[in-house]
C-alpha cells in the first residue's frame, strides 16, 4: 500500500509553514509531482531519501505562487486549503483558482480572522502574504478547511483554538499526536458544553 498522498502533502506544507524539516516516510514523488513542483516554486525543498521525501524551506521566505486545482496528476483540490494557509505568510501574492468544487473557500473568513489578506472573486482567491498570522478562535467548516486552520495556527503568533474538529477527524487520524511528535505545540482539549 502506498502512503496517503493528501496526508503526505499536508505534512509537507506543515514543514514549510513552520520552517520545519520533516522526512515523510513512505511518501512518493510520483503521487505528488505537481505539489512538489508548486512548493519548489514557493521556496520549499523536497529531496528524495531512502525512506521517502525530506521537506524543508530553501531559505527564510516563502514566495507567492499561483495555483489552479485540477484532476490528478494536477494540483489536488484536497490540498488547496492547506497551500492557501501557506500562501498567507508568503512574500508576495498568489492567485488560487479552484476548478473542482464549488464553495471550496469556506476557510477564507477564518484565515482572515487570523490576519490573512484574502479576496475571493468567484472561483479564485487573491492571497496577499502578511508578515505574521495571529492566533484566534476559528471554526472548521469542512475536512480540508479544518486542517488548513490547524496549519495556520501552527504558524500564528499566540494561541489558536480550532472548533468543530469532528471535520478534521474524518480525514486525519491522530493529527495532534503526529504534529506533536514533529515538535508542534498542539493539543486536543475538551470544551464545556
GROMACS elastic network, one bead per residue, 0.5 to 0.9 nm:
[ bonds ]
;  ai    aj funct       b0    kb
    2     5     6  0.82514   500
    2    26     6  0.69465   500
    2    27     6  0.75567   500
    2    28     6  0.78148   500
    3     6     6  0.88351   500
    3     7     6  0.80334   500
    3     8     6  0.72408   500
    3    25     6  0.83263   500
    3    26     6  0.55905   500
    3    27     6  0.56425   500
    3    28     6  0.75093   500
    4     7     6  0.53983   500
    4     8     6  0.61761   500
    4     9     6  0.85959   500
    4    26     6  0.89238   500
    4    27     6  0.77538   500
    5     9     6  0.59393   500
    5    10     6  0.84281   500
    5    27     6  0.70088   500
    5    28     6  0.78038   500
    5    31     6  0.63155   500
    5    32     6  0.65842   500
    6    10     6  0.60033   500
    6    11     6  0.86069   500
    6    32     6  0.85782   500
    6    76     6  0.81494   500
    6    78     6  0.67156   500
    6    79     6  0.66230   500
    7    11     6  0.62568   500
    7    12     6  0.85848   500
    7   171     6  0.85186   500
    7   172     6  0.73833   500
    8    11     6  0.52048   500
    8    12     6  0.61749   500
    8    13     6  0.87082   500
    8    24     6  0.65147   500
    8    25     6  0.87367   500
    8    26     6  0.86580   500
    8    27     6  0.61557   500
    8    28     6  0.87602   500
    8    32     6  0.85349   500
    9    13     6  0.62414   500
    9    14     6  0.85352   500
    9    27     6  0.87375   500
    9    32     6  0.72376   500
    9    35     6  0.71697   500
    9    36     6  0.84260   500
    9    79     6  0.69892   500
    9    82     6  0.87436   500
   10    13     6  0.51614   500
   10    14     6  0.61479   500
   10    15     6  0.87701   500
   10    79     6  0.68686   500
   10    82     6  0.65824   500
   10    83     6  0.84087   500
   10   147     6  0.80494   500
   10   148     6  0.85216   500
   10   151     6  0.86265   500
   11    15     6  0.62125   500
   11    16     6  0.86000   500
   11    22     6  0.80087   500
   11    24     6  0.75594   500
   11    55     6  0.88437   500
   11   179     6  0.83529   500
   12    15     6  0.52251   500
   12    16     6  0.64318   500
   12    17     6  0.87906   500
   12    21     6  0.89979   500
   12    22     6  0.74586   500
   12    23     6  0.87280   500
   12    24     6  0.75787   500
   12    36     6  0.86878   500
   12    39     6  0.87089   500
   12    44     6  0.89384   500
   12    46     6  0.84676   500
   12    54     6  0.85282   500
   12    55     6  0.59401   500
   12    56     6  0.79505   500
   13    17     6  0.59878   500
   13    18     6  0.84958   500
   13    39     6  0.80643   500
   13    44     6  0.89564   500
   13    55     6  0.86250   500
   13    82     6  0.68361   500
   13    83     6  0.66512   500
   13    85     6  0.88484   500
   13    86     6  0.69457   500
   13   151     6  0.80472   500
   14    17     6  0.52201   500
   14    18     6  0.61333   500
   14    19     6  0.83014   500
   14    20     6  0.75602   500
   14    22     6  0.89213   500
   14    82     6  0.84230   500
   14    86     6  0.83809   500
   14   151     6  0.60144   500
   14   152     6  0.88476   500
   14   154     6  0.81360   500
   14   155     6  0.88656   500
   14   179     6  0.85289   500
   15    18     6  0.54706   500
   15    19     6  0.58181   500
   15    21     6  0.57520   500
   15    22     6  0.61397   500
   15    44     6  0.89893   500
   15    55     6  0.65405   500
   15    56     6  0.60153   500
   15    57     6  0.77971   500
   16    19     6  0.51460   500
   16    20     6  0.61643   500
   16    21     6  0.79552   500
   16    39     6  0.84475   500
   16    43     6  0.86031   500
   16    44     6  0.64661   500
   16    45     6  0.89751   500
   16    55     6  0.74985   500
   16    56     6  0.59300   500
   16    57     6  0.57539   500
   16    62     6  0.79572   500
   16    86     6  0.74206   500
   17    20     6  0.75712   500
   17    57     6  0.87940   500
   17    62     6  0.83105   500
   17    85     6  0.79688   500
   17    86     6  0.54925   500
   17    87     6  0.88059   500
   17    89     6  0.78255   500
   17   151     6  0.71743   500
   17   152     6  0.76239   500
   17   154     6  0.77611   500
   17   155     6  0.60528   500
   18    21     6  0.88284   500
   18   151     6  0.83031   500
   18   154     6  0.66345   500
   18   155     6  0.55256   500
   18   184     6  0.87991   500
   19    56     6  0.67594   500
   19    57     6  0.61330   500
   19    59     6  0.88688   500
   19    60     6  0.76706   500
   19   155     6  0.88217   500
   20    55     6  0.80038   500
   20    56     6  0.58861   500
   20    57     6  0.74084   500
   20   182     6  0.85995   500
   20   183     6  0.89037   500
   21    54     6  0.71305   500
   21    55     6  0.57549   500
   21    57     6  0.76489   500
   21   182     6  0.89322   500
   22    53     6  0.82337   500
   22    54     6  0.55799   500
   22    55     6  0.53422   500
   22    56     6  0.66872   500
   22   182     6  0.76366   500
   23    27     6  0.88358   500
   23    49     6  0.79898   500
   23    51     6  0.81730   500
   23    52     6  0.67141   500
   23    53     6  0.55368   500
   23    55     6  0.62369   500
   23    56     6  0.89455   500
   24    27     6  0.55520   500
   24    28     6  0.88908   500
   24    51     6  0.78710   500
   24    52     6  0.54949   500
   24    53     6  0.51907   500
   24    54     6  0.61188   500
   24    55     6  0.75328   500
   25    28     6  0.88571   500
   25    49     6  0.86710   500
   25    50     6  0.88874   500
   25    51     6  0.52722   500
   25    53     6  0.66994   500
   25    54     6  0.84812   500
   26    51     6  0.59854   500
   26    53     6  0.77852   500
   27    31     6  0.80233   500
   27    32     6  0.83983   500
   27    51     6  0.80339   500
   27    53     6  0.60919   500
   28    31     6  0.55678   500
   28    32     6  0.67823   500
   28    33     6  0.86153   500
   28    48     6  0.87245   500
   28    52     6  0.64074   500
   28    53     6  0.72431   500
   29    32     6  0.51110   500
   29    33     6  0.54274   500
   29    36     6  0.76027   500
   29    46     6  0.88734   500
   29    48     6  0.79200   500
   29    52     6  0.83304   500
   29    53     6  0.75178   500
   30    33     6  0.52989   500
   30    34     6  0.88224   500
   30    73     6  0.88870   500
   31    34     6  0.84888   500
   31    35     6  0.88722   500
   31    72     6  0.87710   500
   31    73     6  0.76340   500
   32    35     6  0.51668   500
   32    36     6  0.61450   500
   32    37     6  0.85485   500
   32    73     6  0.78585   500
   32    74     6  0.88791   500
   32    75     6  0.83189   500
   32    76     6  0.88684   500
   33    36     6  0.53712   500
   33    37     6  0.61710   500
   33    38     6  0.86574   500
   33    73     6  0.75215   500
   33    74     6  0.83272   500
   33    75     6  0.86373   500
   34    38     6  0.60960   500
   34    39     6  0.85410   500
   34    73     6  0.68662   500
   34    74     6  0.58187   500
   34    75     6  0.55400   500
   34    76     6  0.84587   500
   35    38     6  0.51301   500
   35    39     6  0.60995   500
   35    40     6  0.84315   500
   35    74     6  0.81044   500
   35    75     6  0.59300   500
   35    76     6  0.77971   500
   35    79     6  0.84680   500
   36    40     6  0.58323   500
   36    41     6  0.85749   500
   36    44     6  0.81046   500
   36    45     6  0.81697   500
   36    46     6  0.66039   500
   37    40     6  0.50103   500
   37    41     6  0.64179   500
   37    42     6  0.87600   500
   37    46     6  0.89814   500
   38    41     6  0.52578   500
   38    42     6  0.64307   500
   38    43     6  0.89484   500
   38    44     6  0.87315   500
   38    65     6  0.73163   500
   38    66     6  0.84317   500
   38    67     6  0.76172   500
   38    75     6  0.82765   500
   39    43     6  0.63743   500
   39    44     6  0.52456   500
   39    45     6  0.75766   500
   39    46     6  0.82764   500
   39    65     6  0.84916   500
   39    83     6  0.86359   500
   40    43     6  0.51654   500
   40    45     6  0.58901   500
   40    46     6  0.73597   500
   40    57     6  0.89068   500
   40    58     6  0.86482   500
   41    44     6  0.72679   500
   41    62     6  0.89878   500
   41    63     6  0.73146   500
   41    64     6  0.83913   500
   41    65     6  0.67879   500
   42    57     6  0.89132   500
   42    61     6  0.84987   500
   42    62     6  0.54133   500
   42    64     6  0.60577   500
   42    65     6  0.59782   500
   42    87     6  0.85722   500
   42    90     6  0.81424   500
   43    56     6  0.88315   500
   43    57     6  0.59399   500
   43    58     6  0.54294   500
   43    59     6  0.69826   500
   43    60     6  0.86506   500
   43    61     6  0.70610   500
   43    62     6  0.54354   500
   43    63     6  0.61208   500
   44    55     6  0.69707   500
   44    56     6  0.56920   500
   44    58     6  0.53692   500
   44    59     6  0.81010   500
   44    62     6  0.75760   500
   45    54     6  0.77738   500
   45    55     6  0.56042   500
   45    56     6  0.53438   500
   45    57     6  0.56869   500
   45    58     6  0.56906   500
   46    53     6  0.62099   500
   46    54     6  0.55395   500
   46    56     6  0.68383   500
   46    57     6  0.87128   500
   47    52     6  0.85842   500
   47    53     6  0.54679   500
   47    54     6  0.51018   500
   47    55     6  0.66004   500
   47    56     6  0.88488   500
   48    51     6  0.80820   500
   48    52     6  0.60342   500
   48    54     6  0.62955   500
   49    52     6  0.51498   500
   49    53     6  0.53553   500
   49    54     6  0.65331   500
   50    53     6  0.81348   500
   56    59     6  0.88091   500
   57    60     6  0.70143   500
   57    61     6  0.79678   500
   57    62     6  0.77480   500
   58    61     6  0.81782   500
   58    62     6  0.87370   500
   59    62     6  0.79465   500
   61    89     6  0.87139   500
   61    90     6  0.67933   500
   61    91     6  0.63076   500
   62    86     6  0.79210   500
   62    87     6  0.75607   500
   62    89     6  0.71555   500
   62    91     6  0.58196   500
   62    92     6  0.85483   500
   63    87     6  0.76593   500
   63    89     6  0.87463   500
   63    90     6  0.50800   500
   63    92     6  0.61308   500
   63    93     6  0.79182   500
   63    94     6  0.86226   500
   63   129     6  0.87215   500
   64    86     6  0.89442   500
   64    87     6  0.58967   500
   64    88     6  0.86198   500
   64    89     6  0.86765   500
   64    90     6  0.52916   500
   64    91     6  0.59770   500
   64    95     6  0.84401   500
   64   127     6  0.82660   500
   64   128     6  0.79604   500
   64   129     6  0.72999   500
   65    87     6  0.76336   500
   65    90     6  0.87501   500
   65    92     6  0.83121   500
   65    93     6  0.70202   500
   65    95     6  0.71504   500
   65    96     6  0.84302   500
   66    93     6  0.81799   500
   66    96     6  0.57726   500
   66    97     6  0.80811   500
   67    75     6  0.74781   500
   67    80     6  0.82424   500
   67    83     6  0.88884   500
   67    94     6  0.75210   500
   67    95     6  0.63190   500
   67    97     6  0.61771   500
   67    98     6  0.84422   500
   68    74     6  0.82641   500
   68    75     6  0.66347   500
   68    76     6  0.87539   500
   68    77     6  0.85526   500
   68    80     6  0.85711   500
   68    95     6  0.82159   500
   68    96     6  0.58688   500
   68    98     6  0.60011   500
   68    99     6  0.69795   500
   68   124     6  0.87768   500
   69    74     6  0.65970   500
   69    76     6  0.55739   500
   69    77     6  0.51831   500
   69    78     6  0.87913   500
   69    79     6  0.87332   500
   69    80     6  0.71075   500
   69    96     6  0.80590   500
   69    97     6  0.64388   500
   69    98     6  0.52891   500
   69    99     6  0.56361   500
   69   100     6  0.66362   500
   70    73     6  0.75362   500
   70    75     6  0.54369   500
   70    76     6  0.61368   500
   70    77     6  0.69029   500
   70    98     6  0.80502   500
   70    99     6  0.64396   500
   70   100     6  0.66143   500
   71    74     6  0.54246   500
   71    75     6  0.72053   500
   71    76     6  0.66180   500
   71    77     6  0.79633   500
   71    99     6  0.89689   500
   71   100     6  0.75813   500
   72    75     6  0.70458   500
   72    76     6  0.67289   500
   73    76     6  0.78234   500
   74    77     6  0.89952   500
   75    78     6  0.86861   500
   75    79     6  0.76565   500
   75    80     6  0.79510   500
   76    79     6  0.55260   500
   76    80     6  0.67467   500
   76   100     6  0.89121   500
   77    80     6  0.50824   500
   77    81     6  0.79993   500
   77    98     6  0.70320   500
   77    99     6  0.80538   500
   77   100     6  0.65362   500
   77   101     6  0.76404   500
   77   104     6  0.85093   500
   78    81     6  0.72635   500
   78    82     6  0.82366   500
   78   144     6  0.63711   500
   79    82     6  0.53093   500
   79    83     6  0.61978   500
   79    84     6  0.85480   500
   79   144     6  0.73003   500
   79   148     6  0.86939   500
   80    83     6  0.53375   500
   80    84     6  0.61052   500
   80    85     6  0.87914   500
   80    96     6  0.78152   500
   80    97     6  0.88405   500
   80    98     6  0.77544   500
   80   104     6  0.85549   500
   80   144     6  0.80775   500
   80   148     6  0.87912   500
   81    84     6  0.50076   500
   81    85     6  0.64051   500
   81    86     6  0.88715   500
   81   104     6  0.80748   500
   81   105     6  0.75062   500
   81   107     6  0.71205   500
   81   108     6  0.85897   500
   81   144     6  0.60624   500
   81   145     6  0.58825   500
   81   146     6  0.88173   500
   81   147     6  0.80107   500
   81   148     6  0.54347   500
   81   149     6  0.85319   500
   82    85     6  0.52121   500
   82    86     6  0.66087   500
   82    87     6  0.88629   500
   82   144     6  0.72236   500
   82   145     6  0.76717   500
   82   147     6  0.68575   500
   82   149     6  0.79699   500
   82   151     6  0.71543   500
   82   152     6  0.83529   500
   83    87     6  0.61683   500
   83    88     6  0.86427   500
   83   148     6  0.77811   500
   84    88     6  0.62399   500
   84    94     6  0.87264   500
   84    96     6  0.74358   500
   84   108     6  0.87692   500
   84   125     6  0.89654   500
   84   127     6  0.74953   500
   84   148     6  0.77001   500
   85    88     6  0.51760   500
   85    89     6  0.74204   500
   85   111     6  0.73785   500
   85   116     6  0.85469   500
   85   148     6  0.58435   500
   85   149     6  0.72826   500
   85   151     6  0.69432   500
   85   152     6  0.55481   500
   86    89     6  0.58427   500
   86    90     6  0.67577   500
   86   129     6  0.88599   500
   86   148     6  0.86460   500
   86   151     6  0.81161   500
   86   152     6  0.73807   500
   86   155     6  0.88101   500
   87    91     6  0.82610   500
   87    92     6  0.84931   500
   87    93     6  0.75280   500
   87    94     6  0.68066   500
   87   127     6  0.65798   500
   87   128     6  0.75838   500
   87   129     6  0.61191   500
   87   130     6  0.88880   500
   88    91     6  0.88423   500
   88    93     6  0.85007   500
   88    94     6  0.88838   500
   88   111     6  0.81848   500
   88   115     6  0.87545   500
   88   116     6  0.56579   500
   88   117     6  0.70195   500
   88   118     6  0.79042   500
   88   127     6  0.61996   500
   88   128     6  0.65023   500
   88   130     6  0.61381   500
   88   131     6  0.86466   500
   88   132     6  0.85302   500
   88   133     6  0.78648   500
   88   152     6  0.83948   500
   89    92     6  0.87160   500
   89   116     6  0.79083   500
   89   128     6  0.81975   500
   89   130     6  0.50849   500
   89   131     6  0.59407   500
   89   132     6  0.63194   500
   89   133     6  0.72210   500
   89   152     6  0.89977   500
   89   155     6  0.84193   500
   90    93     6  0.71310   500
   90    94     6  0.85133   500
   90   127     6  0.88564   500
   90   128     6  0.75518   500
   90   130     6  0.67428   500
   90   131     6  0.77532   500
   91   128     6  0.81540   500
   91   129     6  0.56225   500
   91   130     6  0.74525   500
   91   131     6  0.79388   500
   92   127     6  0.85242   500
   92   128     6  0.60499   500
   92   129     6  0.54954   500
   92   130     6  0.84152   500
   93   126     6  0.70673   500
   93   127     6  0.54963   500
   93   129     6  0.57987   500
   94   125     6  0.81810   500
   94   126     6  0.59035   500
   94   127     6  0.52207   500
   94   128     6  0.65320   500
   94   129     6  0.81070   500
   95   124     6  0.66480   500
   95   125     6  0.56961   500
   95   127     6  0.62434   500
   95   128     6  0.87869   500
   96   123     6  0.84031   500
   96   124     6  0.54787   500
   96   125     6  0.51630   500
   96   126     6  0.64863   500
   96   127     6  0.75734   500
   97   123     6  0.57541   500
   97   125     6  0.64319   500
   97   126     6  0.88178   500
   98   101     6  0.66795   500
   98   102     6  0.76091   500
   98   104     6  0.72225   500
   98   105     6  0.84966   500
   98   123     6  0.54586   500
   98   124     6  0.62205   500
   98   125     6  0.84685   500
   99   102     6  0.77424   500
   99   123     6  0.70334   500
   99   124     6  0.88311   500
  100   104     6  0.86673   500
  101   104     6  0.58725   500
  101   123     6  0.89803   500
  102   105     6  0.82719   500
  102   123     6  0.73232   500
  103   106     6  0.64987   500
  103   123     6  0.81584   500
  104   107     6  0.78878   500
  104   123     6  0.84892   500
  104   144     6  0.89263   500
  104   145     6  0.84423   500
  105   108     6  0.55614   500
  105   109     6  0.84411   500
  105   120     6  0.80811   500
  105   123     6  0.84635   500
  105   124     6  0.88897   500
  105   125     6  0.81015   500
  105   145     6  0.80524   500
  106   109     6  0.69200   500
  106   110     6  0.80152   500
  106   140     6  0.85737   500
  106   141     6  0.64323   500
  106   142     6  0.78107   500
  106   145     6  0.68110   500
  107   110     6  0.53839   500
  107   111     6  0.62783   500
  107   112     6  0.87357   500
  107   139     6  0.84990   500
  107   140     6  0.72921   500
  107   141     6  0.69872   500
  107   142     6  0.83006   500
  107   144     6  0.84388   500
  107   146     6  0.77085   500
  107   148     6  0.76259   500
  107   149     6  0.74302   500
  108   111     6  0.51039   500
  108   112     6  0.61426   500
  108   113     6  0.86217   500
  108   116     6  0.84431   500
  108   118     6  0.70018   500
  108   119     6  0.84912   500
  108   120     6  0.82375   500
  108   125     6  0.87679   500
  108   145     6  0.85428   500
  109   112     6  0.50083   500
  109   113     6  0.62361   500
  109   114     6  0.88540   500
  109   116     6  0.89499   500
  109   118     6  0.85848   500
  110   114     6  0.66519   500
  110   116     6  0.87817   500
  110   136     6  0.87725   500
  110   137     6  0.85962   500
  110   138     6  0.56843   500
  110   139     6  0.68549   500
  110   140     6  0.82012   500
  110   145     6  0.89714   500
  110   149     6  0.75338   500
  111   114     6  0.50779   500
  111   115     6  0.66780   500
  111   116     6  0.54829   500
  111   117     6  0.82989   500
  111   118     6  0.82028   500
  111   133     6  0.84473   500
  111   138     6  0.81776   500
  111   148     6  0.87118   500
  111   149     6  0.69790   500
  111   152     6  0.75609   500
  112   117     6  0.62263   500
  112   118     6  0.67913   500
  113   116     6  0.71265   500
  113   134     6  0.82579   500
  113   135     6  0.87602   500
  113   136     6  0.68502   500
  113   137     6  0.82992   500
  113   138     6  0.75377   500
  114   133     6  0.54729   500
  114   135     6  0.59343   500
  114   136     6  0.57512   500
  114   137     6  0.84780   500
  114   138     6  0.82309   500
  114   152     6  0.81951   500
  114   153     6  0.83603   500
  114   156     6  0.77263   500
  114   160     6  0.86162   500
  115   130     6  0.77106   500
  115   132     6  0.76441   500
  115   133     6  0.52552   500
  115   134     6  0.59593   500
  115   135     6  0.86934   500
  116   127     6  0.78465   500
  116   128     6  0.77337   500
  116   129     6  0.72678   500
  116   130     6  0.64748   500
  116   132     6  0.84231   500
  116   133     6  0.64815   500
  116   134     6  0.87359   500
  117   126     6  0.82591   500
  117   127     6  0.59538   500
  117   128     6  0.53834   500
  117   129     6  0.67245   500
  117   130     6  0.69340   500
  118   125     6  0.65179   500
  118   126     6  0.55746   500
  118   128     6  0.63286   500
  118   129     6  0.86519   500
  119   124     6  0.84973   500
  119   125     6  0.55465   500
  119   126     6  0.51767   500
  119   127     6  0.66718   500
  119   128     6  0.86129   500
  120   123     6  0.74209   500
  120   124     6  0.58516   500
  120   126     6  0.63108   500
  120   127     6  0.86756   500
  121   124     6  0.52666   500
  121   125     6  0.59882   500
  121   126     6  0.78435   500
  122   125     6  0.78371   500
  129   132     6  0.86934   500
  130   133     6  0.71282   500
  132   155     6  0.77383   500
  132   156     6  0.63749   500
  132   157     6  0.70478   500
  133   152     6  0.73494   500
  133   153     6  0.79526   500
  133   155     6  0.68145   500
  133   157     6  0.62858   500
  134   152     6  0.89370   500
  134   153     6  0.79159   500
  134   155     6  0.84866   500
  134   158     6  0.62612   500
  134   159     6  0.79614   500
  134   160     6  0.79786   500
  135   138     6  0.89206   500
  135   152     6  0.85610   500
  135   153     6  0.61419   500
  135   154     6  0.88189   500
  135   155     6  0.87601   500
  135   156     6  0.53060   500
  135   157     6  0.55723   500
  135   161     6  0.77806   500
  136   153     6  0.80917   500
  136   156     6  0.87702   500
  136   158     6  0.78648   500
  136   159     6  0.64892   500
  136   161     6  0.64032   500
  136   162     6  0.84643   500
  137   159     6  0.82366   500
  137   160     6  0.55922   500
  137   162     6  0.61498   500
  137   163     6  0.74968   500
  138   149     6  0.74977   500
  138   160     6  0.72347   500
  138   161     6  0.61480   500
  138   162     6  0.50992   500
  138   163     6  0.61862   500
  139   145     6  0.89019   500
  139   146     6  0.75992   500
  139   149     6  0.83351   500
  139   161     6  0.83067   500
  139   162     6  0.56786   500
  139   164     6  0.61155   500
  139   165     6  0.82220   500
  140   143     6  0.75175   500
  140   144     6  0.86406   500
  140   145     6  0.59026   500
  140   147     6  0.83012   500
  140   149     6  0.74463   500
  140   162     6  0.67849   500
  140   163     6  0.60913   500
  140   164     6  0.55090   500
  140   165     6  0.64886   500
  140   166     6  0.86451   500
  140   167     6  0.68901   500
  140   168     6  0.79593   500
  141   144     6  0.85344   500
  141   145     6  0.61845   500
  141   146     6  0.67532   500
  141   164     6  0.76093   500
  141   167     6  0.72759   500
  142   145     6  0.52871   500
  142   146     6  0.60522   500
  142   147     6  0.89162   500
  142   164     6  0.89507   500
  142   165     6  0.89408   500
  142   166     6  0.89453   500
  142   167     6  0.54029   500
  142   168     6  0.74871   500
  143   146     6  0.53084   500
  143   147     6  0.67189   500
  143   148     6  0.89029   500
  143   165     6  0.84433   500
  143   166     6  0.83533   500
  143   169     6  0.78154   500
  143   170     6  0.67505   500
  143   171     6  0.65529   500
  143   172     6  0.86657   500
  144   147     6  0.53721   500
  144   148     6  0.62258   500
  144   149     6  0.87021   500
  144   167     6  0.82290   500
  144   168     6  0.74442   500
  144   171     6  0.83630   500
  145   148     6  0.51335   500
  145   149     6  0.62558   500
  145   150     6  0.87239   500
  145   167     6  0.85989   500
  145   168     6  0.83894   500
  146   149     6  0.52554   500
  146   150     6  0.63507   500
  146   151     6  0.88198   500
  146   162     6  0.76211   500
  146   163     6  0.86407   500
  146   164     6  0.82023   500
  146   165     6  0.67543   500
  146   167     6  0.65894   500
  146   168     6  0.55259   500
  147   151     6  0.62152   500
  147   152     6  0.85365   500
  147   165     6  0.89561   500
  147   167     6  0.89099   500
  147   168     6  0.63015   500
  147   172     6  0.84829   500
  147   175     6  0.89115   500
  148   151     6  0.51244   500
  148   152     6  0.61215   500
  148   153     6  0.85183   500
  149   153     6  0.59742   500
  149   154     6  0.86124   500
  149   160     6  0.86972   500
  149   162     6  0.72123   500
  150   153     6  0.50073   500
  150   154     6  0.64130   500
  150   155     6  0.89752   500
  150   160     6  0.80844   500
  150   161     6  0.86950   500
  150   162     6  0.69739   500
  150   186     6  0.88737   500
  151   154     6  0.51069   500
  151   155     6  0.66478   500
  151   156     6  0.87864   500
  152   155     6  0.52125   500
  152   156     6  0.61201   500
  152   160     6  0.86696   500
  153   157     6  0.79817   500
  153   158     6  0.83909   500
  153   159     6  0.72831   500
  153   160     6  0.52986   500
  153   161     6  0.80293   500
  153   162     6  0.84252   500
  154   157     6  0.83020   500
  154   159     6  0.88225   500
  154   160     6  0.81313   500
  154   184     6  0.70003   500
  154   185     6  0.75886   500
  154   186     6  0.79848   500
  156   159     6  0.75908   500
  156   160     6  0.76337   500
  157   160     6  0.85991   500
  162   165     6  0.67471   500
  163   166     6  0.86021   500
  164   167     6  0.64894   500
  164   168     6  0.80702   500
  165   169     6  0.64606   500
  165   170     6  0.89556   500
  166   169     6  0.50805   500
  166   170     6  0.66688   500
  167   170     6  0.55287   500
  167   171     6  0.76196   500
  168   171     6  0.58929   500
  168   172     6  0.60354   500
  168   173     6  0.85049   500
  168   175     6  0.83587   500
  169   172     6  0.52833   500
  169   173     6  0.62034   500
  169   174     6  0.77109   500
  169   175     6  0.81063   500
  170   173     6  0.78667   500
  172   175     6  0.57105   500
  173   176     6  0.86665   500
  173   177     6  0.88646   500
  173   178     6  0.86342   500
  174   177     6  0.53309   500
  174   178     6  0.63567   500
  174   179     6  0.87277   500
  175   178     6  0.51252   500
  175   179     6  0.60268   500
  175   180     6  0.82477   500
  176   179     6  0.52181   500
  176   180     6  0.57762   500
  176   181     6  0.84404   500
  176   184     6  0.83175   500
  176   185     6  0.88205   500
  176   186     6  0.59310   500
  176   187     6  0.59611   500
  176   188     6  0.68753   500
  177   181     6  0.60824   500
  177   182     6  0.87327   500
  177   186     6  0.81672   500
  177   187     6  0.79255   500
  178   181     6  0.51398   500
  178   182     6  0.66125   500
  178   184     6  0.88217   500
  179   182     6  0.50690   500
  179   183     6  0.66165   500
  179   184     6  0.54108   500
  179   185     6  0.80872   500
  179   186     6  0.73441   500
  180   183     6  0.50914   500
  180   185     6  0.61489   500
  180   186     6  0.61072   500
  180   187     6  0.79049   500
  181   184     6  0.71784   500
  183   186     6  0.88925   500
